Each structure stands twice: as C-alpha cells, then as structure tokens.
Amino acid sequence: MIRAVLFDLDGTLADTAPDLAFALNRVLEQYGRAPLPLARIRPVASHGTLALLRLGFGLEPGAPGFDEKREALLATYRENIARETRLFPGMDRVLKALEGSGRRWGVVTNKPAHLTGPLMEQLGLAARAATVVSGDTLAESKPHPAPLLHAAREAACEPGECLYVGDAERDIIAGRAAGMRTLAALYGYIADDDNPTAWGADGSIDAPIEILDHLTEATGMASTL
C-alpha cells in the first residue's frame, strides 16, 4: 500500500517556470542582454540557477561574473517567487484526495530551503505537507537517495510505502535508489533531448490527476480516492 506521495517541486508540483523566467530576464536586461522567451527557459527551469545562468549568459561556476550574476538572479527570484507560480492544473485535487484518504504527501526538491520555504508558504502548502526536504536540508541532494529516505522518515513511512513523482531523470534515479515507486511527470520541464522512457520509472503521467488513477490501479485505493 502506498501511504505517502512525494513530489519534486519545480515542474512537478508547481509551475514555477514563469517566475524563474521573469527573474532571469530581469537580470539579462540589467546586463544589457535581450530577454529570452519562456519556451526557451522552461525546459531548464527544473535545473536551478546554474542551468539558468548557463542558458542566459553562457557562464559556468568559477567564470568571471558568475557569482555576481547568480546573486542578482537569486535576489530577483526571491522578490518575485510567487508572482505567477501556481500548482499545475489538477494538482490541488490530487492533494485533497490524498489528504481525504489519510495518505501523507510531501516535497523533495533540490531547491534551497531559503527559496523552498517561502514558496510553499505563498502557495498555502507549508502547513499541509507532511515533509519538505530542500536541496540543502542534508549534505546530499538528488540524485542521491538520502533526501527521499529522510522524507520517508519524516512522513512516518517505509520507503516502499512511498511514491515519488518527478520530471527529471535525477528524480527517478533517486526514487529507485531509495526503494520507492516512481512516476515520471511528462507534463513538467522535459527538454527535447530528454528520454523519459529510458529513466526506468514505474510509470509516467501526462497530467497530475493521473496520479490518482495510478494509485487506484497499483494499490487498490479506489474506495478512498
């Protein structure tokens, strides 16, 4: 029986790409560069500030100006963290169904805690989640399984009683290594060169609401969902 569902944050639980794109474009403009369309930014939105700076400026850590631009990006994003960010369509229904069935849910993200906490608060989810594990909660981050195992403990579940849903290969690698069932969120931030069918997930979904179908089929939860 699946007793807890854990979610990646960016690109799985919430559509954060518009605010990440807004922050990147503001910083690009500050440095005299043209803004980028959301369609170019969206596929890298799950991969954090390093991917955004690589896309916008062609910069790698240690390059001249990298730290300055990273701080500018983080500051701008913090100030606009829930400007347009919303749960993906159908996700609120999923969370309410899980809560109504007595199952727990939580978040395991590589987003740092100083961003994860405020975003969860702004979305009205902080008090509802059984666990929130950020990228710097532990010494390890995904694809290491430690954050997922930590989340399972906080949710008072065995890893095998958890389902992890994510939109990046590292999510599925971490979930499998932790001994959890996994779902690839194909509605998330999937790049053209990604191949979710090769990630080894237990299944894939095109919309959040399909999580409930998967739980019904896999665990016999029809009567509670």
N, C-alpha and C positions, 0 to 999 in steps of 0.2 A: 504493500500500500504506500502510495506517495503521501506523505504527511506535510511536506513543505515544498513550495516552488520558489526558487531563487532566480533573480533576474540580473543580467547585465543592465547598466543604466542607460548610457548613450546609445541610441539606435535599437534598443530592445524594449525597455520600459517607457522611456520618454524620447520624444523627437526634439533633441537639443541642437540639431544642426543649424537652424535659423539663427540662434543666438551666438553660436560659435562662429558662424559666417559673418554675422554683424561685427563681432569683436575683431576678427581677422581683417575685415575690410576697413574698419576704422583705423587700425594700425598701419595697414598698407597706405592709406591716404595720408596718414601722419608723416610717412616717409616718402611721399611723392610718387607712390605707385598707384596704378589703376586697380579698382576693386575687382574681385572675381565673382562670377555668377555662382549662385547656390549649388547649381548642378555639378560644378567642379569641386566644391568644398565638401559637399555631402558625403561622398564615398570615404573620405579620410576622417570624418568627424568622430568616429569611434576611437581613433588612434592618438588623441591627445595633442598637446601643444607642439610636440616635436614634429608630428606629421603636418600640422597646420603651418608651422614656420618653414618646413621644407617645401611645402606647396607654394606658399606665398612669396618667400624670399630666396628659396634655394639654399637655405642655411642648415648646417649640421651643428650639433653641440661642440663648443670649443672654437667655432669660427668667430672672427671679429664681428661684434654687434649682436651676436646671438643672445647673450644674456639680457642685454638692454631691450631687445625686441620681445623676448619671452616675458619679461616683467610687464611690459606695456600691454601685451596680449592678455596676460592673466588679470591685470588690473581692470582692463576694459571689460573682460568677460565677467568678472565678479560683479561689476556695477550693472550688468545687463543680463544676469544669469537666468532670469525667468521672464524676459521681455516677450518672447514668443514661444518659449518651450511649453509643450503640452504632452500629456500622455498620448500614446498612439491610439487611434480610434479602436474602441472595444476593450482597451486595457482596464479601464475603470470597472467595467462589468466583470472582467476576469478577477480582479482583486476582490470585489464584493462577493463574488461567488465562492472564492477560496475562503474568505472570512466567514461567510454564512455556513460553510460546510465544516468549519472547525479546523481547517488547514491553515498553516502559517505561510507567510511569504516574506521575502527579504531581498536585499540588493547586495550583489558583489561586483564591484567596479574597480577599474584601475584609476579612476578619477581621484585626485587627492581629497582628503577629508575637508579641507577648508573650502572646497567647492561643492563636494557632495552634500554636506550638512545643510548649507543654505538653500541648495536647490530642492532637497527633499522637504524642507520646511516650507518653501514657497509653493510647492506643489500640494501641500497639505498631507504629505505621506509619512513624515518622520515618526509620528506617534502610532501609526498603523503598522509599520514594518516590525517584524519580529527580530530582524537583524539588519544592520547596514555595515558592510565591510568595504572600506575605501582602499585605494591603491597604496596608501602609506600606513594603514592600520597595523600591518605586520611588516617584517623585513622583506618578505616575499610578496610578489604580485603575480597575477595571471600572466603566463600560462602555468605557473606553479600551482599545485592543488591546495596549498596551505590556506589561502583566503576562503576557499569553499569549505574546507574542513572546519575552519573557525566559525563560519556562518552556520554550519550544521549544528555545532555545539551550542551556539547562542540560541538557535531555534529549538533546542532540545530534541533533535532528531539524529538518527543514524544517517551517514552519507547515502546508504542505499535506499533510504526513505525520502530522498530529495530528488527533485527535477531541476536542472539548471538550463535556462534559456538564454541564448546569446547570439549575437550577429557577427562574431569574428571567430576565426579559427582558434585563437588562443582560448576562447571561452569553452569550446568543445574539448580541446586538449586538457584544460584544467578540470572540467567536469568529469571526463572519462578517468583521468588520473585519480580523482577523488572518489571514484566508485559510484558516481551519480548517474542517473539517466539524463540525457541531453537532448535538447531541441535546437535546431538552427533557425534563427528568425530571419527568413528571407525578405521580409518587409523592411529590414534595417539597412545599415550603411554598407551595402555589398558593392565592392569595386568590380570593374569589368574583368580584372584578372583574378578575382576570387573564384574558387571552385568549391562551393559548399557541399556538393555531393561527395567530395573526397575527404571531408573533415572527420567522418566516422561517427556522426551524431546518430542517435536512435531514431530521429525523425526530423522533419522540417515543417515549418508553418509559413503560410503566406499572409496571415493576419493574426493578431493576438487572440481573437476569440477561438481560434483553432486549438489553443492550449486546453480548453475545456473538453473539446472532442477527444484530444489525445488522452487526457486523464480518464475520461469515461471508457474509452476503448481499452486502455492499458491497465486500469486499476479497478474498474467496476464502480465508478463513483456516480453513476447516473442518478441515483436516488438523492444525492446530496448536492449535485450541481444543476 
